[in-house]
Structures are given as C-alpha cells and as structure tokens.
Amino acid sequence: MNQQIDALSVGQSTSREVCMTERDVLMMRQVAYIISQSVCAVARLEAMKALNAERARHDLASAYSEADYERIPIDFGLTHNAVLTILQV
C-alpha cells in the first residue's frame, strides 16, 4: 500500500492498462441485457404480488395464479436455455 501511495505521489502509474477485446465488450452487453431483463421480471413479479395481496385484503380471488408466476422467466427470456443462448459467443 505504501509503495502505491509513494508511486502515485510522484506521478507514476501502479496499474497496467487493461484493454477489452470485441468479444469482451459483446459479453458485457449480453450480461447487461440479462440483468436488465431480470430487473424487469422482478418488477412484474412484485406488481403481481401486490395486486394479489390487495385483492386478498378485500376477500377477492387472486388475480394471478401459480401458472402466471411460472410464466415470468419465459416472458422475459430468462429460462435456462434462453440465457445460455444469449451468452454464446
């Protein structure tokens, strides 16, 4: 740590420059896409849960069934095989 501070204080770089290849950039984009789809899926899931909870408070039937919840990964392209396909480079 002291060596890093000393090197920085005299203006020397202590890290090597890291260059990303086109393949690395593509992989990062694919992972970012999967993460964004996951966030959307969670938002949908939470909205469904909230509506079902609201309906339960009013003694009404659930708006969403188990099958509706199971469909979320399919709707957002997050099944096992779909994710593996997206990550193929």
ChimeraX attribute file (.defattr): number of C-alpha atoms within 10 A of each C-alpha:
attribute: neighborCount
match mode: 1-to-1
recipient: residues
	/A:1	6
	/A:2	7
	/A:3	9
	/A:4	12
	/A:5	12
	/A:6	12
	/A:7	13
	/A:8	12
	/A:9	10
	/A:10	8
	/A:11	9
	/A:12	11
	/A:13	11
	/A:14	12
	/A:15	7
	/A:16	6
	/A:17	7
	/A:18	6
	/A:19	7
	/A:20	9
	/A:21	9
	/A:22	9
	/A:23	10
	/A:24	12
	/A:25	11
	/A:26	14
	/A:27	16
	/A:28	13
	/A:29	13
	/A:30	17
	/A:31	15
	/A:32	12
	/A:33	13
	/A:34	19
	/A:35	13
	/A:36	13
	/A:37	17
	/A:38	17
	/A:39	13
	/A:40	14
	/A:41	19
	/A:42	14
	/A:43	12
	/A:44	15
	/A:45	14
	/A:46	12
	/A:47	12
	/A:48	18
	/A:49	16
	/A:50	12
	/A:51	14
	/A:52	17
	/A:53	15
	/A:54	14
	/A:55	14
	/A:56	13
	/A:57	9
	/A:58	8
	/A:59	9
	/A:60	11
	/A:61	10
	/A:62	14
	/A:63	14
	/A:64	12
	/A:65	11
	/A:66	7
	/A:67	8
	/A:68	11
	/A:69	14
	/A:70	10
	/A:71	11
	/A:72	18
	/A:73	16
	/A:74	13
	/A:75	11
	/A:76	17
	/A:77	16
	/A:78	18
	/A:79	14
	/A:80	10
	/A:81	10
	/A:82	14
	/A:83	14
	/A:84	11
	/A:85	10
	/A:86	15
	/A:87	15
	/A:88	8
	/A:89	10
